């Protein structure tokens, strides 16, 4: 099946995030007009991809999981899933953090809540053999066909997958198609010949959508960084070409008949000239072309910083109001993303409870108020206010806010002690 435009962009963004594909083998290096095959292939070979995308995504998702989401559930199996949610030993925090990165790169991602065929066994067997539901992350570029209802939930979905039955002696990887709807699951080969099927009778499709915008298909606010990453990749390659082929000094030697002059130069010898002759010298090409490229590279990096809400790189050049607006943009984006993750996880555990045939008592809460600020700037504001007016209540609340932002993982009991010490300090 031919990929849609969104799927092509999702794949491209994933390559930029992981530094693979055309960013690894040089396919994304653009060829100059009239560049020879040999020179182009050599430029591809030595091109180096500086991955600016992945650190931005890790940093962004790190804000969300810096304060661990809270989860509650009385069922013993639910608690086991908190500790191992993907049948690979990953806790729910580890899994959801990785899922969030995948979703942030693309703008959307899919979560399958699957279960072993023996998930309906007795409780003891379930606990002993880990025969209970688990989570699977699905890249949206693998989706082949789907239908959504009026409320944005999948009625059915089919996506590509690989079954690895390889042994030490033989490699055996089979491409398959997995299908889920509200009552059953099926497995097909790539020609849609049915291989296996069964019922789950959940009443809902166990493949759930996460989307930054709430739509599917869609692209995310960070996805455009992939295109800037490709431009940055090419600018660095072009700058390297200038430095290698143009910005080096050339020796000049005055001679009435240049063909009579034989010069042998190396790092371990010297050139002699007679008294009265014009002294040999080096001439160097202008640095302007390289400087233009350096500025353009900085411009692309600044664009990436702006899209990724990375304020740390340019605080010294911006006014307080401009920085405040950027911090507000970052906080609003984080709040939206965290609330959508919270909604997804609550829906996922609703499906888990349907598999287990138990009452849904799972409650998941993600942090929604991030209040990320420039701590140093807030300290300066507090200091200036003390010189203007004596308002103890303001000073107490402002100091507590600054400390809360500086130590945002602090235990509530320790923070209460700090608040008491602030109160005592203002009284003394």
C-alpha positions as CSV (number, residue, x, y, z in Angstrom):
1,X,0.0,0.0,0.0
2,X,1.3,3.4,-1.0
3,X,2.2,5.7,1.9
4,X,0.3,8.9,2.5
5,X,2.0,12.3,2.7
6,X,1.7,12.2,6.5
7,X,3.2,8.7,6.7
8,X,6.2,9.8,4.6
9,X,6.7,12.8,6.9
10,X,6.4,10.6,10.0
11,X,9.1,8.3,8.7
12,X,11.3,11.2,7.8
13,X,10.9,12.8,11.2
14,X,11.8,9.5,12.9
15,X,15.0,9.3,10.8
16,X,15.9,12.8,11.9
17,X,15.2,12.0,15.5
18,X,17.2,8.8,15.5
19,X,19.9,9.9,13.1
20,X,19.3,7.0,10.8
21,X,18.3,6.4,7.1
22,X,19.3,9.3,4.9
23,X,20.9,11.1,7.8
24,X,23.3,8.2,8.3
25,X,24.2,7.1,4.8
26,X,24.2,10.6,3.2
27,X,21.1,10.2,1.0
28,X,19.8,13.5,2.4
29,X,22.9,15.4,1.2
30,X,21.7,17.5,-1.7
31,X,23.7,17.4,-4.9
32,X,25.2,20.6,-6.4
33,X,24.4,21.5,-10.0
34,X,27.1,20.0,-12.2
35,X,28.7,18.2,-9.3
36,X,30.5,15.1,-10.4
37,X,29.4,11.6,-9.2
38,X,32.8,11.1,-7.5
39,X,32.7,14.4,-5.6
40,X,29.1,14.0,-4.6
41,X,29.7,10.5,-3.3
42,X,32.7,11.6,-1.4
43,X,30.7,14.5,0.2
44,X,28.0,12.0,1.2
45,X,30.6,9.7,2.7
46,X,32.2,12.3,5.0
47,X,29.0,14.2,5.9
48,X,28.3,14.3,9.6
49,X,24.9,14.6,11.0
50,X,24.7,16.7,14.2
51,X,21.4,15.6,15.8
52,X,19.7,18.7,17.2
53,X,16.2,17.0,17.2
54,X,16.6,14.3,19.8
55,X,17.9,16.5,22.6
56,X,14.9,18.9,22.1
57,X,12.4,16.0,22.4
58,X,14.2,14.4,25.4
59,X,14.2,17.8,27.2
60,X,10.6,18.5,26.5
61,X,9.3,15.1,27.6
62,X,11.7,15.2,30.6
63,X,9.7,18.2,31.9
64,X,6.5,16.1,31.9
65,X,8.0,13.1,33.7
66,X,10.2,15.1,36.1
67,X,7.2,15.0,38.5
68,X,6.0,11.4,38.2
69,X,2.4,10.9,37.3
70,X,0.3,9.5,40.1
71,X,-1.7,6.3,39.6
72,X,-4.0,4.4,41.9
73,X,-5.8,1.0,41.5
74,X,-6.8,-1.6,44.1
75,X,-6.6,-4.6,41.9
76,X,-3.4,-6.7,42.3
77,X,-3.1,-7.3,38.5
78,X,-3.4,-3.6,37.8
79,X,-0.6,-2.9,40.2
80,X,1.5,-5.5,38.4
81,X,0.9,-3.7,35.2
82,X,2.1,-0.5,36.8
83,X,5.4,-2.4,37.4
84,X,5.6,-4.2,34.0
85,X,3.2,-2.7,31.5
86,X,4.7,-4.0,28.2
87,X,5.6,-7.6,29.1
88,X,9.2,-6.5,28.8
89,X,9.8,-5.4,32.3
90,X,9.3,-1.7,31.7
91,X,7.4,0.3,34.3
92,X,4.5,2.4,33.2
93,X,6.6,5.5,33.6
94,X,9.4,4.2,31.4
95,X,6.9,3.0,28.7
96,X,4.9,6.2,28.7
97,X,8.0,8.4,28.6
98,X,9.2,6.5,25.5
99,X,5.7,6.6,24.0
100,X,5.6,10.4,24.6
101,X,8.9,10.9,22.7
102,X,7.6,8.9,19.7
103,X,4.4,10.9,19.7
104,X,6.2,14.3,20.1
105,X,8.3,13.5,17.0
106,X,5.3,12.8,14.9
107,X,2.4,14.6,16.5
108,X,0.5,11.4,17.1
109,X,1.0,7.7,18.0
110,X,-1.1,4.6,18.6
111,X,-1.3,2.5,21.7
112,X,-2.5,-1.1,21.5
113,X,-3.8,-2.8,24.7
114,X,-3.3,-6.4,23.9
115,X,-3.6,-9.6,26.1
116,X,-2.4,-13.2,25.9
117,X,-4.9,-15.6,24.7
118,X,-4.9,-17.1,28.2
119,X,-5.7,-13.8,29.9
120,X,-9.0,-15.2,31.1
121,X,-7.3,-17.9,33.3
122,X,-7.7,-18.0,37.0
123,X,-6.0,-15.3,39.1
124,X,-3.2,-17.5,40.2
125,X,-2.2,-18.6,36.7
126,X,-2.4,-15.0,35.5
127,X,0.0,-13.8,38.2
128,X,2.4,-16.6,37.8
129,X,2.7,-16.6,34.0
130,X,2.1,-12.8,33.5
131,X,-1.0,-13.7,31.6
132,X,-2.6,-10.3,31.7
133,X,-2.9,-7.3,29.4
134,X,0.1,-5.3,28.2
135,X,0.8,-2.2,26.2
136,X,2.3,-2.0,22.7
137,X,3.3,1.3,21.0
138,X,2.5,1.5,17.3
139,X,4.1,4.0,14.9
140,X,1.3,5.7,12.8
141,X,3.3,5.2,9.6
142,X,2.6,1.5,9.9
143,X,-1.2,2.0,9.6
144,X,-2.6,0.5,6.4
145,X,-6.4,0.9,6.8
146,X,-8.7,2.3,9.4
147,X,-12.1,3.7,10.1
148,X,-13.0,6.1,12.9
149,X,-16.4,6.8,14.5
150,X,-17.9,10.2,15.1
151,X,-16.1,10.5,18.4
152,X,-12.6,10.0,17.1
153,X,-12.3,6.3,18.2
154,X,-11.2,3.5,15.9
155,X,-14.0,1.2,14.6
156,X,-11.3,-0.9,13.0
157,X,-7.6,-0.6,12.2
158,X,-5.1,-2.7,10.3
159,X,-1.3,-2.1,10.5
160,X,1.8,-3.8,9.4
161,X,4.0,-5.9,11.8
162,X,6.8,-8.4,11.7
163,X,6.9,-11.8,13.3
164,X,10.4,-13.0,14.1
165,X,10.7,-16.8,14.2
166,X,14.5,-16.8,13.6
167,X,16.8,-19.4,15.1
168,X,20.5,-19.6,15.4
169,X,20.7,-21.6,12.2
170,X,18.0,-19.8,10.2
171,X,16.6,-16.2,9.9
172,X,12.8,-16.2,9.6
173,X,11.1,-12.8,9.7
174,X,7.6,-12.7,8.3
175,X,5.7,-9.5,7.4
176,X,2.1,-9.7,8.6
177,X,-0.9,-7.5,8.9
178,X,-2.7,-7.2,12.3
179,X,-6.4,-6.2,12.4
180,X,-8.5,-5.1,15.4
181,X,-12.1,-4.0,15.7
182,X,-14.6,-3.8,18.5
183,X,-15.1,-7.5,18.9
184,X,-12.3,-9.5,17.2
185,X,-8.7,-9.6,16.1
186,X,-7.2,-11.1,12.9
187,X,-3.8,-11.7,11.4
188,X,-3.2,-11.7,7.7
189,X,-0.3,-12.2,5.4
190,X,0.7,-9.3,3.1
191,X,-1.8,-10.4,0.5
192,X,-4.6,-10.2,3.1
193,X,-4.9,-14.0,3.3
194,X,-6.3,-14.8,6.8
195,X,-3.8,-16.7,9.0
196,X,-5.4,-16.5,12.4
197,X,-8.3,-14.9,14.1
198,X,-10.2,-14.7,17.4
199,X,-12.6,-12.7,19.5
200,X,-11.9,-10.3,22.4
201,X,-15.5,-9.1,22.9
202,X,-14.4,-5.8,24.5
203,X,-17.0,-3.7,22.8
204,X,-14.3,-1.2,21.9
205,X,-11.3,-1.3,19.6
206,X,-8.2,-1.9,21.8
207,X,-6.0,0.4,19.6
208,X,-6.2,3.9,21.0
209,X,-5.2,7.2,19.4
210,X,-2.9,9.8,20.9
211,X,-2.9,13.1,19.0
212,X,-1.6,16.5,19.9
213,X,-4.4,18.1,17.9
214,X,-7.0,15.4,18.6
215,X,-7.1,14.6,14.8
216,X,-5.8,11.7,12.8
217,X,-3.8,11.8,10.7
218,X,-1.9,14.9,11.9
219,X,1.6,16.4,12.3
220,X,3.0,17.8,15.5
221,X,4.5,21.1,16.4
222,X,8.0,19.5,16.6
223,X,7.7,17.5,13.4
224,X,8.9,20.5,11.3
225,X,12.2,20.3,13.1
226,X,13.0,17.3,10.9
227,X,13.1,19.5,7.8
228,X,15.3,22.1,9.5
229,X,17.6,19.2,10.7
230,X,18.0,18.2,7.0
231,X,18.8,21.8,6.1
232,X,21.3,22.0,8.9
233,X,22.9,18.7,7.8
234,X,23.4,20.1,4.3
235,X,24.7,23.5,5.4
236,X,27.4,21.8,7.5
237,X,28.3,19.6,4.5
238,X,28.5,22.7,2.2
239,X,30.6,24.5,4.8
240,X,33.0,21.6,5.0
241,X,33.3,21.6,1.2
242,X,34.2,25.3,1.3
243,X,36.8,24.8,4.0
244,X,38.3,21.8,2.3
245,X,38.5,23.2,-1.3
246,X,38.7,27.0,-1.0
247,X,39.8,28.4,2.4
248,X,43.5,27.4,2.3
249,X,46.5,29.6,1.5
250,X,48.4,29.4,-1.8
251,X,52.1,30.1,-2.1
252,X,53.1,32.8,-4.6
253,X,56.6,33.3,-6.0
254,X,57.7,36.1,-8.2
255,X,59.4,34.9,-11.4
256,X,60.1,36.4,-14.8
257,X,59.5,33.1,-16.4
258,X,57.2,30.9,-14.2
259,X,58.0,27.7,-16.3
260,X,61.6,27.9,-15.2
261,X,60.8,27.7,-11.5
262,X,60.6,24.3,-9.9
263,X,59.1,24.2,-6.4
264,X,59.1,21.3,-4.0
265,X,57.2,22.1,-0.8
266,X,56.6,20.0,2.3
267,X,56.3,20.4,6.0
268,X,60.0,19.5,6.5
269,X,61.8,21.8,4.0
270,X,61.9,25.5,3.0
271,X,62.1,27.5,-0.2
272,X,65.2,29.8,-0.8
273,X,65.2,33.0,-2.8
274,X,68.0,35.4,-3.8
275,X,68.7,38.8,-2.3
276,X,66.8,41.4,-4.2
277,X,64.1,39.0,-5.3
278,X,60.5,39.7,-4.1
279,X,59.9,37.6,-1.1
280,X,57.5,34.6,-1.6
281,X,54.3,34.9,0.3
282,X,51.0,33.1,0.8
283,X,47.7,34.5,-0.3
284,X,44.5,33.4,1.4
285,X,41.0,33.5,-0.1
286,X,38.4,35.8,1.6
287,X,36.5,34.3,4.6
288,X,33.2,35.8,3.6
289,X,31.7,32.6,2.1
290,X,32.4,30.6,5.2
291,X,31.1,33.4,7.4
292,X,27.8,33.5,5.4
293,X,27.4,29.7,6.0
294,X,28.2,30.0,9.7
295,X,25.5,32.7,10.1
296,X,23.0,30.6,8.2
297,X,23.8,27.6,10.4
298,X,23.2,29.7,13.5
299,X,19.9,31.0,12.0
300,X,18.7,27.4,11.4
301,X,19.7,26.4,15.0
302,X,17.8,29.5,16.3
303,X,14.7,28.4,14.4
304,X,14.9,24.9,15.9
305,X,15.4,26.4,19.4
306,X,12.3,28.6,18.9
307,X,10.1,25.7,17.7
308,X,11.3,23.5,20.6
309,X,10.7,26.2,23.3
310,X,14.5,26.1,24.1
311,X,15.0,29.4,25.8
312,X,18.3,28.6,27.4
313,X,20.3,29.5,24.3
314,X,19.1,33.1,23.8
315,X,18.0,34.5,27.1
316,X,20.7,37.2,27.2
317,X,19.5,38.7,23.9
318,X,15.8,38.9,24.7
319,X,13.7,41.3,26.7
320,X,11.8,40.2,29.8
321,X,8.4,40.4,28.1
322,X,9.6,38.3,25.2
323,X,11.0,35.6,27.5
324,X,7.8,35.6,29.6
325,X,5.8,34.9,26.4
326,X,8.1,32.1,25.5
327,X,7.9,30.5,29.0
328,X,4.1,30.8,28.8
329,X,4.1,29.1,25.4
330,X,6.3,26.3,26.8
331,X,4.0,25.9,29.9
332,X,0.9,25.8,27.8
333,X,2.3,23.3,25.4
334,X,3.5,21.0,28.2
335,X,0.1,21.2,29.9
336,X,-1.8,20.3,26.7
337,X,0.5,17.4,26.0
338,X,0.4,16.1,29.6
339,X,-3.4,16.2,29.7
340,X,-3.6,14.2,26.5
341,X,-1.2,11.6,27.9
342,X,-3.3,11.4,31.0
343,X,-6.5,10.9,28.9
344,X,-4.8,8.2,26.8
345,X,-3.6,6.3,29.9
346,X,-7.0,6.4,31.6
347,X,-8.6,5.1,28.4
348,X,-5.9,2.3,28.2
349,X,-6.7,1.1,31.7
350,X,-10.4,1.1,31.0
351,X,-9.6,-1.4,28.2
352,X,-7.4,-3.4,30.6
353,X,-10.3,-3.6,33.1
354,X,-12.6,-4.8,30.3
355,X,-10.0,-7.6,29.5
356,X,-9.9,-8.6,33.1
357,X,-13.7,-8.3,33.7
358,X,-13.3,-6.1,36.7
359,X,-14.7,-2.7,37.7
360,X,-12.5,0.2,36.5
361,X,-11.1,1.9,39.6
362,X,-7.9,3.1,38.0
363,X,-7.2,6.8,38.4
364,X,-4.2,8.4,36.5
365,X,-3.1,12.0,37.0
366,X,-0.4,13.8,35.2
367,X,1.1,17.1,36.3
368,X,-0.7,19.9,34.5
369,X,0.7,23.1,36.0
370,X,4.4,23.3,35.1
371,X,5.1,27.0,35.8
372,X,8.6,26.8,34.3
373,X,10.2,30.2,34.7
374,X,13.6,31.9,34.6
375,X,14.5,31.5,38.3
376,X,17.4,34.0,38.1
377,X,15.0,36.7,36.7
378,X,12.5,35.9,39.4
379,X,15.1,36.4,42.1
380,X,16.0,39.8,40.5
381,X,12.3,40.8,40.6
382,X,12.1,39.8,44.3
383,X,15.2,41.8,45.1
384,X,13.9,44.9,43.3
385,X,10.5,44.7,45.0
386,X,12.1,44.6,48.4
387,X,13.7,48.0,47.6
388,X,10.4,49.5,46.5
389,X,7.9,48.4,49.1
390,X,7.5,46.3,52.3
391,X,4.9,43.6,51.6
392,X,5.7,40.5,53.7
393,X,2.9,38.4,52.2
394,X,4.2,39.1,48.7
395,X,7.8,38.3,49.7
396,X,6.7,35.0,51.4
397,X,4.7,33.8,48.4
398,X,7.2,35.0,45.8
399,X,10.1,33.3,47.7
400,X,8.0,30.1,48.0
401,X,7.3,30.2,44.2
402,X,10.9,30.6,43.3
403,X,12.0,27.7,45.5
404,X,9.2,25.6,44.2
405,X,10.4,26.1,40.6
406,X,14.0,25.6,41.5
407,X,13.3,22.4,43.5
408,X,10.3,21.1,41.6
409,X,10.9,17.5,42.7
410,X,11.0,18.3,46.4
411,X,9.0,16.2,48.8
412,X,5.9,18.1,50.1
413,X,7.0,17.7,53.7
414,X,10.4,19.3,53.0
415,X,8.7,22.1,51.1
416,X,6.4,22.7,54.1
417,X,9.5,23.1,56.3
418,X,11.0,25.6,53.8
419,X,7.8,27.6,53.9
420,X,7.9,27.7,57.7
421,X,11.6,28.8,57.5
422,X,10.6,31.6,55.1
423,X,7.9,32.7,57.5
424,X,10.3,32.8,60.4
425,X,12.9,34.7,58.3
426,X,10.4,37.4,57.5
427,X,9.4,37.8,61.2
428,X,13.0,38.1,62.4
